[in-house]
Amino acid sequence: MKKYLILILVSFLFWSCAEDVNKEINTDLTQEAAQFFQFTEAIGESSYLGNIPFVDYSRITSAELPGCPSITISPNSRIIELIYGTSSECIQQNISPRTGKIVLDFTLSNTTLPTWSLTYENYSVDGIQIEGVRHFTGLSLNENQETFENLTVELNKSLSFTINGTFSYSTSRSSLKPFALSTRGKMEGRNPAGRNFSLVITEAKEQLFQCYREGWTLPQSGKESWIVSRGNSSDLEYKVNFQGTEDCNSMVVSTMPDGRTLQLNP
């Protein structure tokens, strides 16, 4: 009887281990890359909004912001609300459906150490929901820093990323007018499969303001790595390259962990 019990136990352990191995082998790298691309695009599309100074919002029209939100400014409290889905017409080259609200709180932005925040309220872009608060600190006229904790990005079919991160931004100007936003930094958290990951910008991502005004939010240049934990096995790394095009619709190419290349956009 003991022999039978031992055989059953060994068989069960073998089957469990085999199932874990199969899960690793059967990971769809293409699907994982597509999820990371949606995620990084969602995070980057509103970074621009957090780097526009309070005073500039009074000079910007709805048509100059991606998605054409209505802009409500409270001069006394220095709070700005961007409300999406209210404009019947939005004439931009690239139209991505957005709903909800983004609240920018500049209450402390005119202090010795200027700080402000960007909060998502029932906000979604292309069906991707983002929840949480992003905190910014002004370091100089052209440089800002951002930190956030427990920011949530939910893709379609309830697939969620939960992340912490730190970014540094630099705004390039021509004749005092901003024309490009450069981003460096790192995020880490859990992906929809429950695996730990980190996203590192290995070469500064640059986004052009003229492209933002036409609804394009992807960087025109830059590189980043998506590093995904596989538990006891080696981590997997996706290397991603952003390449600008004439119409601002960037080409995004990923080198997969197995060496294949995959064009993610357009």
C-alpha positions as CSV (number, residue, x, y, z in Angstrom):
1,M,0.0,0.0,0.0
2,K,2.9,2.3,0.9
3,K,4.4,1.7,-2.5
4,Y,1.2,2.8,-4.2
5,L,0.9,5.9,-2.1
6,I,4.5,6.9,-2.9
7,L,3.9,6.3,-6.6
8,I,0.8,8.4,-6.5
9,L,2.6,11.2,-4.7
10,V,5.5,11.2,-7.1
11,S,3.2,11.2,-10.1
12,F,1.3,14.2,-8.7
13,L,4.5,16.1,-8.0
14,F,5.8,15.3,-11.5
15,W,2.5,16.4,-13.1
16,S,2.6,19.7,-11.1
17,C,6.1,20.4,-12.2
18,A,5.4,19.5,-15.8
19,E,2.4,21.9,-15.7
20,D,4.6,24.8,-14.4
21,V,7.2,24.1,-17.1
22,N,4.5,24.0,-19.8
23,K,3.2,27.4,-18.5
24,E,6.7,28.8,-19.0
25,I,7.1,27.2,-22.5
26,N,3.6,28.2,-23.7
27,T,4.0,31.9,-22.8
28,D,2.9,33.8,-25.9
29,L,5.7,36.3,-26.4
30,T,3.9,38.1,-29.2
31,Q,0.8,38.6,-26.9
32,E,3.0,39.7,-24.0
33,A,4.8,42.3,-26.2
34,A,1.4,43.6,-27.5
35,Q,0.2,44.1,-23.9
36,F,3.4,45.9,-22.9
37,F,3.1,48.2,-25.9
38,Q,-0.5,49.1,-25.0
39,F,0.7,49.8,-21.4
40,T,3.6,52.0,-22.2
41,E,1.6,53.9,-24.8
42,A,-1.1,54.6,-22.2
43,I,1.4,55.9,-19.6
44,G,3.2,58.1,-22.1
45,E,0.1,59.7,-23.6
46,S,-0.6,61.9,-20.6
47,S,3.0,62.6,-19.5
48,Y,2.8,65.6,-21.9
49,L,-0.2,67.1,-19.9
50,G,1.8,67.0,-16.6
51,N,4.6,68.9,-18.2
52,I,2.6,71.9,-19.4
53,P,3.0,74.8,-16.9
54,F,-0.1,76.3,-15.3
55,V,0.2,79.6,-17.1
56,D,0.3,77.9,-20.5
57,Y,-3.0,76.2,-20.0
58,S,-4.7,79.6,-20.1
59,R,-3.3,80.0,-23.7
60,I,-4.1,76.5,-25.0
61,T,-7.3,75.7,-26.8
62,S,-9.1,72.4,-26.6
63,A,-8.2,71.6,-30.2
64,E,-4.4,71.7,-29.2
65,L,-4.7,68.8,-26.8
66,P,-5.0,65.2,-27.8
67,G,-8.7,64.2,-27.7
68,C,-9.9,67.8,-27.6
69,P,-11.0,67.9,-23.9
70,S,-13.0,70.8,-22.5
71,I,-10.7,72.9,-20.3
72,T,-11.9,74.3,-17.0
73,I,-9.5,76.5,-15.0
74,S,-10.0,77.7,-11.4
75,P,-7.5,80.7,-11.1
76,N,-7.9,81.0,-7.3
77,S,-7.3,77.3,-6.5
78,R,-5.0,76.8,-9.6
79,I,-6.8,73.6,-10.4
80,I,-7.4,72.5,-14.0
81,E,-10.0,69.9,-15.2
82,L,-9.7,68.3,-18.6
83,I,-13.0,66.6,-19.4
84,Y,-13.2,64.2,-22.3
85,G,-16.0,63.0,-24.4
86,T,-17.9,66.3,-24.4
87,S,-16.6,67.7,-27.7
88,S,-18.8,66.8,-30.7
89,E,-16.0,67.6,-33.1
90,C,-12.3,67.0,-32.8
91,I,-10.4,67.8,-36.0
92,Q,-7.0,66.1,-35.4
93,Q,-5.0,63.7,-37.6
94,N,-5.2,60.9,-35.0
95,I,-8.4,60.5,-33.0
96,S,-8.3,58.1,-30.0
97,P,-11.6,57.8,-28.0
98,R,-11.2,59.2,-24.5
99,T,-13.7,59.4,-21.6
100,G,-13.5,60.7,-18.1
101,K,-11.5,63.4,-16.5
102,I,-7.9,64.4,-15.8
103,V,-7.4,66.8,-12.9
104,L,-4.2,68.9,-12.6
105,D,-3.7,70.5,-9.2
106,F,-1.2,73.4,-9.4
107,T,-1.9,74.7,-5.9
108,L,1.7,74.4,-4.9
109,S,3.3,75.0,-8.2
110,N,4.3,78.6,-7.5
111,T,6.3,77.9,-4.3
112,T,10.0,77.7,-3.7
113,L,9.9,74.0,-4.5
114,P,7.1,73.8,-7.1
115,T,5.0,70.6,-7.0
116,W,1.8,69.6,-8.7
117,S,-0.2,66.5,-9.4
118,L,-2.2,64.8,-12.2
119,T,-5.2,62.6,-11.1
120,Y,-7.2,60.3,-13.3
121,E,-10.9,60.2,-12.6
122,N,-12.8,57.4,-14.5
123,Y,-10.4,58.1,-17.4
124,S,-9.9,55.8,-20.4
125,V,-8.1,56.0,-23.7
126,D,-8.8,53.5,-26.5
127,G,-10.7,51.4,-23.9
128,I,-7.7,51.3,-21.6
129,Q,-8.5,52.6,-18.1
130,I,-5.9,54.4,-15.9
131,E,-6.3,55.0,-12.2
132,G,-4.1,56.8,-9.7
133,V,-2.1,60.0,-9.1
134,R,1.1,61.2,-10.7
135,H,3.2,63.7,-8.7
136,F,5.5,66.3,-10.4
137,T,8.3,68.5,-9.1
138,G,9.7,71.4,-11.0
139,L,13.6,71.4,-10.9
140,S,14.1,74.3,-13.3
141,L,12.4,76.1,-16.1
142,N,12.9,73.2,-18.5
143,E,13.2,70.2,-16.2
144,N,10.7,68.3,-14.1
145,Q,10.7,65.1,-12.2
146,E,7.8,62.7,-11.6
147,T,7.0,59.9,-9.1
148,F,4.0,57.7,-8.7
149,E,3.0,54.6,-6.7
150,N,0.3,52.0,-7.3
151,L,-0.8,53.4,-10.6
152,T,-3.1,51.0,-12.3
153,V,-3.5,50.5,-16.1
154,E,-6.3,48.1,-17.1
155,L,-6.3,46.8,-20.7
156,N,-9.2,45.3,-22.4
157,K,-10.5,42.0,-20.9
158,S,-9.6,43.2,-17.3
159,L,-5.8,42.7,-17.8
160,S,-4.1,45.0,-15.3
161,F,-0.7,46.4,-14.7
162,T,0.1,47.9,-11.2
163,I,3.2,50.1,-11.2
164,N,5.6,52.4,-9.3
165,G,7.9,54.7,-11.1
166,T,10.2,57.7,-11.4
167,F,10.7,59.8,-14.6
168,S,12.7,62.9,-15.4
169,Y,11.7,65.3,-18.1
170,S,13.4,67.9,-20.2
171,T,11.7,70.4,-22.5
172,S,13.5,71.7,-25.5
173,R,12.6,75.2,-26.6
174,S,13.0,77.3,-29.8
175,S,12.6,81.1,-29.4
176,L,11.2,80.4,-25.9
177,K,8.5,78.1,-27.4
178,P,8.5,74.4,-26.3
179,F,8.8,72.0,-29.2
180,A,9.9,68.6,-27.7
181,L,9.7,66.6,-24.5
182,S,12.5,64.3,-23.6
183,T,11.8,61.5,-21.0
184,R,14.1,59.2,-19.0
185,G,13.3,56.9,-16.1
186,K,12.1,53.5,-14.9
187,M,8.9,51.7,-13.8
188,E,8.4,48.4,-12.0
189,G,5.4,46.4,-10.9
190,R,3.2,43.4,-11.9
191,N,1.9,42.6,-15.3
192,P,-1.5,41.0,-16.2
193,A,0.0,37.5,-15.7
194,G,1.1,38.4,-12.1
195,R,4.8,38.5,-13.0
196,N,7.2,41.1,-11.7
197,F,8.6,43.4,-14.4
198,S,10.6,46.5,-14.9
199,L,10.5,49.0,-17.8
200,V,13.7,51.0,-18.3
201,I,14.2,53.8,-20.8
202,T,17.6,53.1,-22.1
203,E,17.8,56.0,-24.6
204,A,15.7,59.1,-23.9
205,K,12.3,59.1,-25.6
206,E,11.6,62.3,-27.4
207,Q,8.0,63.4,-28.3
208,L,7.3,66.5,-30.4
209,F,4.7,69.0,-29.4
210,Q,3.5,69.5,-32.9
211,C,2.6,65.8,-33.1
212,Y,0.8,66.1,-29.7
213,R,-1.3,68.9,-31.2
214,E,-2.5,66.5,-33.9
215,G,-3.3,63.7,-31.5
216,W,-0.2,61.6,-31.8
217,T,1.4,60.7,-28.5
218,L,4.1,58.1,-29.2
219,P,7.7,59.1,-29.0
220,Q,9.5,60.1,-32.3
221,S,12.7,58.5,-31.0
222,G,14.1,56.6,-28.1
223,K,14.6,53.1,-26.7
224,E,13.4,51.1,-23.8
225,S,13.6,47.6,-22.3
226,W,10.8,45.5,-20.9
227,I,12.2,43.0,-18.4
228,V,9.9,40.3,-17.2
229,S,10.6,37.9,-14.3
230,R,10.1,34.2,-15.0
231,G,10.5,33.1,-11.4
232,N,13.3,30.6,-11.0
233,S,14.3,30.8,-14.6
234,S,16.1,33.7,-16.3
235,D,14.3,37.0,-16.8
236,L,13.1,37.8,-20.3
237,E,13.9,41.1,-22.0
238,Y,12.1,42.8,-24.8
239,K,14.2,45.6,-26.5
240,V,12.0,48.3,-28.0
241,N,12.9,51.0,-30.5
242,F,10.8,54.1,-31.4
243,Q,11.3,55.6,-34.8
244,G,9.7,58.8,-36.1
245,T,7.9,59.0,-39.4
246,E,6.9,62.0,-41.6
247,D,3.3,61.9,-40.4
248,C,4.1,61.5,-36.6
249,N,2.7,58.0,-36.5
250,S,5.8,56.4,-35.0
251,M,7.1,53.0,-36.0
252,V,7.7,50.8,-32.9
253,V,9.8,47.6,-33.3
254,S,10.5,45.1,-30.5
255,T,13.3,42.6,-30.4
256,M,11.8,39.6,-28.7
257,P,13.5,37.5,-26.0
258,D,13.9,34.7,-28.6
259,G,15.6,37.0,-31.1
260,R,12.6,37.6,-33.4
261,T,11.6,41.2,-34.3
262,L,8.0,42.3,-34.1
263,Q,6.6,45.6,-35.5
264,L,4.1,46.8,-32.9
265,N,3.0,50.1,-34.6
266,P,1.8,51.3,-37.1
